[in-house]
Amino acid sequence: MILIFLGPPGSGKGTQAKRVSKAKMWPQLSTGDMLRSAIAAGTKLGLEAKSYMDKGSLVPDTVVIGMISERTQEFDCKGGFILDGFPRTIPQAEALDKVLTSRSKKIDKVISFEIADTELVGRATGRRTCPKCNSMYHIVSAKPRTEGVCDRCGSKLIQRDDDKTEVISNRLKVYHEQTSPLVEYYTKAGKLSPIAADKSPDEVYQQLTNLLK
Ligand code: AP5
């Protein structure tokens, strides 16, 4: 199955993609994680991406389209995959349609994470991430066993540079201007399944499980 998780920053796409990925064995393809890995590795692409990400702006379409086009050809994507944070613009969605059609594949469902902006700022500013294994925590709702330390690999947790209040407001603005038109795009295509993302992580997961039966 090919799934897209669509929603504003902090709506819980990554949290739920990890759970669904584990349960269904479909890889989670997060363009944000791929770009952060490129930054950590100090590649040319990473350096270019950083200048956009630090401001909360989108990285150019050509960069992320190329990344996803290549990644979805890997062996582990044969049985399906979850796109977490891609597409984010209409040109990205059109390019994805083209790539999949050329491979005789199609998107099965687009899960739209619905939540008010007022809920999102606290989620993003409170998020802590493991730079090594990408595990995710929240200082209130998903605390690690030892403060500041990853339960899974023991690394020191960090706050993402783009999770600071001033950058989050731009990310939300960018979402409404450039990404939210995808709701209409996928509604017209008959693919959109909205879920209430303002519930607890378990309740959100239950809604997903029902949709994926
Ligand atoms: P990316 O890493 O994709 O960030 P995002 O889409 O802004 O999403 P987030 O990771 O902030 O949030 P999320 O919805 O995954 O929520 P999460 O589960 O983490 O992108 C970063 C940047 O990369 C972009 O700004 C852009 O520059 C670039 N980029 C990436 N993809 C691109 C593309 N396709 N095109 C161009 N540029 C691109 O949860 C957030 C917090 O809330 C966590 O602490 C979590 O524990 C907590 N939480 C989760 N669920 C709940 C719940 N139900 N209740 C309470 N707390 C919860």
Boltz pocket constraint, residues with backbone or C-beta under 6 A from the ligand:
constraints:
  - pocket:
      binder: B
      contacts: [[A, 7], [A, 8], [A, 9], [A, 10], [A, 11], [A, 12], [A, 13], [A, 14], [A, 15], [A, 16], [A, 30], [A, 31], [A, 32], [A, 33], [A, 35], [A, 49], [A, 52], [A, 53], [A, 56], [A, 57], [A, 58], [A, 59], [A, 60], [A, 61], [A, 64], [A, 84], [A, 85], [A, 86], [A, 87], [A, 88], [A, 92], [A, 123], [A, 124], [A, 126], [A, 127], [A, 128], [A, 136], [A, 137], [A, 138], [A, 139], [A, 141], [A, 142], [A, 162], [A, 171], [A, 197], [A, 198], [A, 199], [A, 200], [A, 201], [A, 202], [A, 204]]
      max_distance: 6.0
